[in-house]
Amino acid sequence: MIGFRLLALGLIVAALVLLGADAISSLQHGGIRLHSLEQLMDMTSPALARHIHDWAADMLPGPLTALVRGLLDSWAWALFGVGGVLIAFVCGRPRLRS
């Protein structure tokens, strides 16, 4: 359980870092600029997003392919943050036994 709580904390911290990076990028470009998960993947490994698109098209049925594409087009900070908050909520503090 402690491992999931640490994972949740790491995801929330990553979301805050990505949100800060988007804020800095928005200030530099003079307008709101939010990076998607696909753009983040392109910055780290350019072929990774293309491989995920190809895998989803070949291996998954149509609605799931659209879901994968939707996730890749979502804001990176939002995905990390929501995932971290959900894991933290499910694996929260242990209840005291009385």
C-alpha positions as CSV (number, residue, x, y, z in Angstrom):
1,M,0.0,0.0,0.0
2,I,2.9,2.3,0.7
3,G,4.2,1.8,-2.8
4,F,0.9,3.0,-4.3
5,R,0.9,6.0,-2.0
6,L,4.4,6.9,-3.2
7,L,3.4,6.3,-6.8
8,A,0.4,8.7,-6.3
9,L,2.7,11.3,-4.8
10,G,5.1,11.0,-7.7
11,L,2.4,11.4,-10.2
12,I,1.0,14.5,-8.4
13,V,4.5,16.0,-8.3
14,A,5.0,15.3,-12.0
15,A,1.7,16.9,-12.8
16,L,2.7,20.0,-10.9
17,V,6.1,20.1,-12.7
18,L,4.3,19.8,-16.0
19,L,1.8,22.5,-15.1
20,G,4.7,24.8,-14.2
21,A,6.4,24.1,-17.5
22,D,3.2,24.9,-19.3
23,A,2.9,28.2,-17.3
24,I,6.5,29.2,-18.2
25,S,5.9,28.2,-21.9
26,S,2.7,30.3,-21.9
27,L,4.6,33.3,-20.5
28,Q,7.3,32.9,-23.1
29,H,4.9,32.7,-26.1
30,G,2.5,35.4,-24.9
31,G,-0.6,33.1,-24.8
32,I,-1.9,30.0,-23.2
33,R,0.2,27.0,-24.3
34,L,-0.6,23.6,-22.9
35,H,1.3,20.5,-24.0
36,S,-0.4,17.2,-24.7
37,L,0.9,13.8,-23.7
38,E,1.9,13.2,-27.3
39,Q,3.9,16.4,-27.5
40,L,5.6,15.4,-24.2
41,M,6.5,12.0,-25.8
42,D,7.8,13.7,-28.9
43,M,10.2,15.7,-26.8
44,T,11.6,12.7,-25.0
45,S,11.3,9.9,-27.7
46,P,10.1,11.1,-31.1
47,A,9.0,7.6,-32.4
48,L,7.2,6.6,-29.2
49,A,3.9,8.3,-29.9
50,R,3.9,7.0,-33.5
51,H,4.4,3.4,-32.3
52,I,1.6,3.8,-29.8
53,H,-0.7,5.1,-32.6
54,D,0.3,2.2,-34.8
55,W,-0.2,-0.4,-32.0
56,A,-3.6,0.9,-31.1
57,A,-4.7,0.9,-34.7
58,D,-3.5,-2.7,-35.3
59,M,-4.4,-4.3,-31.9
60,L,-7.4,-2.5,-30.5
61,P,-11.0,-2.2,-31.7
62,G,-12.2,1.2,-33.0
63,P,-13.6,2.7,-29.8
64,L,-10.5,1.8,-27.8
65,T,-8.3,3.2,-30.6
66,A,-10.2,6.4,-30.3
67,L,-9.7,6.3,-26.5
68,V,-6.0,5.9,-26.8
69,R,-5.8,8.8,-29.3
70,G,-7.9,10.9,-27.0
71,L,-5.5,10.2,-24.1
72,L,-2.5,11.1,-26.2
73,D,-4.2,14.4,-27.1
74,S,-5.1,15.3,-23.5
75,W,-3.0,17.6,-21.4
76,A,-0.1,15.8,-19.9
77,W,-0.4,17.5,-16.5
78,A,-4.1,16.7,-16.3
79,L,-3.5,13.0,-16.9
80,F,-0.7,12.7,-14.4
81,G,-2.6,14.7,-11.8
82,V,-5.9,12.9,-12.2
83,G,-4.2,9.5,-12.1
84,G,-2.2,10.5,-9.0
85,V,-5.3,11.8,-7.2
86,L,-7.3,8.7,-8.0
87,I,-4.6,6.4,-6.8
88,A,-4.2,8.5,-3.6
89,F,-7.9,8.4,-3.0
90,V,-8.2,4.7,-3.4
91,C,-5.0,3.9,-1.5
92,G,-5.3,6.6,1.2
93,R,-4.2,6.5,4.7
94,P,-5.0,3.3,6.6
95,R,-7.9,3.5,9.0
96,L,-7.2,3.2,12.7
97,R,-8.5,0.1,14.3
98,S,-10.3,0.5,17.5
